[in-house]
Amino acid sequence: MSSALNDGVVTRRGTLLFVLLGVTWGIPYLLIKIAVGQLDPAMVVLARTALAAAVLLPVAVARGQLWPVLRRWRPLVCYTVAEIIVPQFLLSTAEQRLPSSTTGLLIAAVPLAGVGVAFLIGRPERLTGRNWLGIALGMAGVAALVGFAVSGSDLGAVGMVMVVVVGYALGPAIIAKWMPDLPGTGITALSFLLSAVAYAPVVAATGGWPAAWPSASVIVSVVLLAVVCSAGAFSILIALVAEIGPVRTTTVTYVNPAVALVAGALVLGEPITAWSILGFALILAGCFLAASRRPGKSAPPASPAAGIIPVDEVSPAAEANPALPISGADDGAARQPNGLLSALRYRAAAGDRSSLHGGTSGRRGAA
């Protein structure tokens, strides 16, 4: 593994893991769309988080990773609200009116929101003209989707997705600043558990329990959301970071919207319009430029105060106890897999920007 990373070579296993992660992060929008066809959005969130917690909690308990996280319960609660409780409900509600592919394309704007979040949490960096151009292109892409791919009656749902975008950028930043040394499995398991506990009374009070047993397609969708897209993707991420390094792993965030677009078209027959493709291209180009650094500019040194801590080469013990998040611009070095799925999104969006496009030449291979 370390040899492949140092040589800049992506193995067949690395390619397979990359494809798997791209799919598991790209299909949730399709699965949510199917689930909310028969289930209340709050019920979808409750079922998904409860099942995911049931999968991850035994692992976290066996590793002794719950108590260290519970000792910092305040940022844990803030993270859970920003990353899961609010976004998951709004996303499920919005998909009652929006095509799943449109939702996936709008979520691609998370790195743009991440730039703003970086300023808010104290990790500001001077933006270059290239960065501002990226932000402008990304906003133009969102405008293309909203103005031409979404009807006027669905603007409220678009607003919900925009709140989700901000939450998805803010949640990982909370971890990077206040919980960078805590085990990712423990954070993830407890966040799902807290979300399920929060939604259980909501579903009971609002009558969100299904009046009839859902169809097989809905049940399968909810199970896949919990086991594959939540708990399973967590494990795939850890293996992928260990195989190809954290830097190239971040490029998977550019694949997810394409998966969402294709999945919606193939499974639900959602149209792929020219405006959808244009919006998608503008958002991805915007994210690329907004996250880039000036050529030759090195990344700032990692420091605990910045919420990013350096890690050593992967060892069996390290792989069994992933922590958050990774620093360093050299994707050739083997790094400890950082446990939380969304921490990678934060890294790509607002953290070490050279991790995506800068750093030593000749080591920026595609995953």
N, C-alpha and C positions, 0 to 999 in steps of 0.2 A: 504493500500500500504506500509506504513512505517513498519507495523508489519511484513508483509511478508518479507521485505528486512532484517529487523533485525534478523528474525528467520532463514534466509538463505533459505527460501522456495520460489520456483518458482511456481507461480499460473498457472492455466490453461490459463488465459488471457496472462500471460507473455510468455508462451510457444507458443501460437498462434501468438503473435506479433513477437517473435523471428523467427518463420518459415516464416512469411510474409516478414520480413526484409531480411532474407537470400535469398528468392526468388526474391524480387525486386532489390536486389544488384547483383544477379547472372544471371538474364536474359537479361541485356542490351546488352551483346555481341551477343546473338542470334538476338535480335531486330535490332541491327546495321547491322548485316550481311544481314538480309532481306532488310533493307532500302537501303543500298548501291548497291543492285542489280539493282535498277532503278533510284536512285537519286545520284547526285554528293555528295561527302563527305562534302563539304562546305555547301551544301543545307541541308543536314541532321542536321548538327550542328546548322545552322540558325533556322530551324523549331523547333528543340528540345529546344533550349534556349529561343526562342521567346515565345513558348507556356508555358514553365515553368515560365518565367518571368510574363506572363499574369496571371498565377494562384497565384503566391506568392506576387506580388507587391501590390494588394489590401489589403492583410493581413498585410504587412509591413507598408503600409500607415495608415491603421486603428490603428495600434499600435504605430504610431509615431516613427518608427525605421529607417527611411531613413536618416534623417539629421545627427544623430550621426555617422553613417557610412560614409556619404559623407565628413564629416569634416576630415576624415583620408583617403582621396582618393588615396594617393600614395600606401600604402600597399594594399588597395583594388584592385587597378589596377594590382599590382604585383601578388597578389593571383589569380586574374581572368585569367591572362596570363598563370601562372604556372599550375593551376588546371583545367581550362576549355578551353580557346581559343586554346592553342597549343595541349594539350592531346586529346581533342575531335576530332580535325581534323585528327591528326596522327592515332588515333584509328580507325576512320572510313575509312581512306585510307588503313591502314594495313589490315582491314577485307575484302577488295576487293580481297585479295590474301590468307589470312590465314583462317583456320577454326575458327569459333567462340569459340569452346571449347579450342583450343590451345591459343587463345588470353586471355581467361579467366584464364587459368592456368599460363600464363606468368605474368599476372597482380598480381597474388598471391605473387610475389616477392617484392611487395611494402614495407612490413615491413623491408626487408633487406636493401633497399635503405634508409629507414627511419633512420636506425642506422647511416649511413654516414651523412645524413642531420642533425642529432642531433649534430654531431661534428661541422659541418659548421656553424650552427646558434648559437653556444655557449652553448649547453647543453651536453657537452661531459661527458662520464662516462667510467671508466676503464673497458675494455672488459676482461672477464674471458676466460679460455680455453673452457668452455662450449659455450660461446657466439661465439668465433671464429669457433668452430666446427659447430655451427648453420649456420654461414655465408658460410662456405665451403660446407655444405650439400645443402643449398639453391642454391648456384652457380652450384653445380653438378646437381641439379634438372633442372635448366634452360638449362644447357648443354645437358642433356638427351632429353629435348623437342626439342631444336634447332638441335641437331645432328641426332636424329633418328625419330622425329615426324614432321620435317619440311624439305622440299626439299631445295636444294642449291639456287634455283631461288627466294626463299621467304626470304632470309636472310635480304634483305633490309627492308621488312615489319617487321621482328623481331626487327631490329634496331629501327624502329619507336615505337614499343611497349615498348622497353626498355627506350626510351625517355619519354614515357607516365608514366612508372613506377617511374622515377625520379620526374616528375612533380606532380604525385599523392602524393609523399612523401614530396615534397617541399611546395606545396600549403597550406596544413594544418599547417605546421610549421610556415609559414609566419603569419597566424592568431594567433597561439599560442604565438608568440613572440611580435607582433606589434598591434594586435587587440583582446586581450583576453577578454576585458570587453564589447565588442560590441555585440548587439543582432544578433543571428544567422540568423533569418528570414530576417533581413535587409541586411546582408552580402550576403546571398544566392540570394535574389531577385535582388539586384543590380548587382551581378556578372553575372547572366543570362542575365540581360538587357544589360550590357556592351558587353557581348559576341555577342548577337544578333545584336547590333548596329555595332560592328566590322565586322561581317560577311555579313551583308546586301550589302555593296558596293563590297565586294569580289565576292559574288555570281553574282551580276549584271555585274561586269567587266569581269568575266571569262565565262559568259554564262552558269552559273550553274543552271538556272531555268529549270525545267523539260519541255521538248518539248511537252509532252503529260501528261494527268492526270494520276498519279500513280495508281497502282492497289490497291484494298482494303486492301490486306495484308501489303503493304508498308505504307499506311495511318494509319492503326491500329498500326503498329510498331512504327511510329514516335510519335503518340499520347501517346502510352504507355510509350515510352522513356521519354516524357516530363511530363506527368501527374502522372504516377505511379512511374517510376524509379528515377525521379528527385524530383518533388514537393511532391508526395505521400510518397516516402521513407523518406523524411524529417520529415513528421508528424508521421510516424510509429516509427522512431528513438526516437523522443521526448517521445512518449508514452512508448516505451520499456525501456528507461533509467529510467523513473519515476517508472516503474513497477518492474524491476529486478536490477536496479542499473547500473552504468556505467561500472564496472569491468567485470561482466559477459556479458554485451552487446558486449564488444570488441571481444568475441569469435565468433561472427557472421562472422568475416572476414575470418575464417577458413572454413565456409560453402559455401561462394559464388563460389569458383572455382569448387566445386563439382556440384553445381547447373548448372553452365555454361557447364560443361562436359556432364551432363545428358541431359540438354535441347538441346544442339547441336546434340546429338545422336538421341533423340526421334523426334525432329521436322525436322531437316535437314538431318538426316541419316549420320551424321559425325561419322567416326569410332572411337571406343575407343580402342586404342592399349595398349600393355603392356608397351611401353615406355611412353605413356601418363600417365598411372597410376603410374609408377615409378617416373616420373618427378614430378607429383602432390604430391606424398608421400614425396619425398625429400625436395620439397619447403616448405611444411607445417611443416615438422620436423625441417627444418632449421629456419623457422620463430619462432617456439616454443622455440628453444634453443637460438637463437639470442636475443630474448626478455626477457629471464629469468634472474633472479638474484640469487646470492648465497643464500642458505637457511639461514634464520634468519637475513638477511640483510634488514634493513628497508629502506623505500623509503626516499629520501632526502626531507627536509621540503619544502613546496610549497612557492613560492615567486613570486611577480609580475615580478621581473627581469628575472625569468626563463620562463616567459610566461604562467605560470599555476597559477590559482587563486583558493583558496578554496571557497566552496559555502555552503549555509545553506540547511536545509531540505526543501523539496519541499513544496511550498504553492501554493494556487490557483494563486496568483499574480506572483509567480516565473514561474509556468507552462505557464502562458500567455506571459511571456517575457524571453525566454531562452537566455542564454549567453554562452560564450566560456571561456576556456575549464575547465574540472573538475580535481581536484587533490585529493590525498588521497588514501591510499592502502586498506582501509576498504570498501569492497563492501557490507557490511551489512548495512551501513548507507544509508538512503535515500538521494539522491543527485539531485540537479537541473538538468533537462535535458539540455544538451548543444546542441544548435541549429544546428550547421553545420554538415552535414553528414560526411565530410572528417576529421573533428577534431578527431573523434573516431579512424579513421585509424591512425592518427598521434600518438595518445595516445598509441595505441597498438604497434606501430612500434618503437617509439623512446622516448616516454615520460616516465611516471612512470612505469618502467618495472615490478615492483612488483604487479602492478594492474592486471597482467595476471596470474602470477604463484607464487607470493610470498605472504608475509603478514601473517595474523593470520591463523593458521591451522583450518580446520574444516569449513571454510567459502568459499571454492573454489568449489562450486557446479557447475555442468554443467547447461547451460541454457536450 
